[in-house]
Amino acid sequence: MDTRTRHATAARDRALTRVNHLTWRAGTLAAAGAVLLGAGFAHLLPTHLPHPALGGGSSTGDDNSPSTGGGIQGPATAPGTTGGGSHVTSGGS
């Protein structure tokens, strides 16, 4: 192998090493940024999530409720029917 080929091979190896290090640094910074971003928005998560009804065959007196359980059931009243003055619009505007 002549001198020019050895120098070209060494230059290529240095460049690949540099790109490899930059890639690892970028990945590490992206992961750290994702953790920081998640921590910054963690206060928006609800602290208590409602549990879905895990059917047991109990009837609620509704004609629309399934007689044999297992599925997720909707709320007892539709949104906006509580008389609270709020208005729910489906589809925007």
N, C-alpha and C positions, 0 to 999 in steps of 0.2 A: 504494500500500500504506500503510495507516495505521500509527500508532505501535504500537498493541497487537499487530498482526500481526508487525511487525518485531521487537519484543521477544520474542514467542513463538517466532519462527523462530530468533532468536539463542540463546534458552535451550535450544531443542531441539538446535541444533548443538553447544552446549557440553556438553550431556548425552551426545550421541552420541560426541563426542571423548573424554569421560571414560570411557565404557564401552569404547571402542576401546582406550584406554591400559590399562585394567584387564584387559581380555581378553589383550592382548599380554603384560602382566606375569605373569598367571596361567599362560599357556602357557610362558613362559620359565622360571618357577619350577618348573613340572611337569617340563619337560625336564631341568632341572638336578637336580631331585630324583630322576628316573629314572636319571640318570648316577651320582649318588652312591649310590643304592640298588644299582645294578648293580656298582659298584666295591666296595661293602661285602660283597656275596655272591660276588664273583669268586673268593675263596679256596676256595669249595666245588666249583668246576669241576675235573674230573680233568685232570691234566697230560698224560696219555698215554691216548689212546683206541684201543681195538683196531680193526684194519681188518677189514672183512668179507671173506670168501673171495670173490675175484673169479674165478669158475670158469674152468677151462681144460680141463675134461673129465677131470681126474685123479680116479681112484677111490681112496677111503680104505679100502676093504675092508668098508665098511658096506653092508648090504642096503638101508638106508633112504636112502642118499645118492644124489643124482641122477647118472646116468651122463654126462649132458651138463651142463656147468656154467653159471654165470651167476647163480645165486641165492645168497642168504645161507644158510649152513648153521648148524645148531645146535651146541651144545657136544658134545664126545665122550662125556661122561657126564652123566647127569641130576643136578640139584641134590640134595644130601643123600645121594648114594651114594658119597661119598668116604670114609666112615667117620670123619669128623671130629667126629661127635656133634651136628652142627647139624640142625635140623628145619625143613623148608620146608612152610608151609601155604598152600594156595591158597584165597582167598576170605575171609580174615580169621579172627578168633578164634583 
